[in-house]
Amino acid sequence: MTTVSSRAERAATATSWVAPVGVFFWILKLTTTAFGEAASDGLAGISPVLAVLVGVVGLVLAFRWQTRTHGFVSERYWSMVAAVAVFGTMLADGVHVALGLPYPVTSVLYAAATAAVFVAWRRSEGTISIHDINNPRRERFYWAAVMCTFALGTAVGDLTAATLGLGFGPSALLFAVLMLVPAIAWRVTGRHEVGLFWCAYVLTRPLGASIADGIAKPPSFGHGLGVGDIPVTLALGALLIGLVLMTMGRRSPA
């Protein structure tokens, strides 16, 4: 689940407009989730209006850049994932704060939204595999699913850390262990790759968010280290840029 052979990666890249799944994919995915959490909270701490403006504009620009190329281009793809990470966090937190809905309710709400996207995608295209993202409609379904999984993961991460009182460190450990379940299941059975992939994909969100919050937030809030959201955002942003630069030669034909 967490790795695929080089041959499988090349086959996926040749036919799909999104990133091939391998170890580096999960490293980048985890980095973007942590970055999105810290950036969203940092911007909201400066100004909620600024946060929404940056989140919406960043998402629109990244989406236009990504969808202008009918193929996988690493820097475009990961810019889009980072933009979704920021906006998805704002979406989940905004519903909780603006409507006053508790985290258990928002978790169920976004789980239902995620399921609805997958059902509509499957009925329309006959597959929800990332290896078959090769036309604009499938790409739109893909990004809708990614957005929902980010919002769902944010809500679930807040649920364990705040509502259940686990704090950030134990929450991160919990989700790290849970990620091993689909990884081991795929390694052992070699079956249900698509479903196990999306399970792991959802779990990276609360894992990354818990790690970012555990470093950024003060000890009085979830037993964090108190480094601050903005310093963590800058550090993760630099790390993300460095990782993407390492993959900038990777692209698929249109």
Secondary structure, 3 states (H helix, E strand, C coil): CCCCCHHHHHHHHHHCCCCCCCHHHHHHHHHHHHHHHHHHHHHHHHCHHHHHHHHHHHHHHHHHHHHCCCCCEHHHHHHHHHHHHHHHHHHHHHHHHHHCCCHHHHHHHHHHHHHHHHHHHHHHHCCCCHHHCCCHHHHHHHHHHHHHHHHHHHHHHHHHHHHCCCCHHHHHHHHHHHHHHHHHHHHHHCCCHHHHHHHHHHHHHHHHHHHHHHHHCCCCCCCCCCCCHHHHHHHHHHHHHHHHHHHCCCECCC
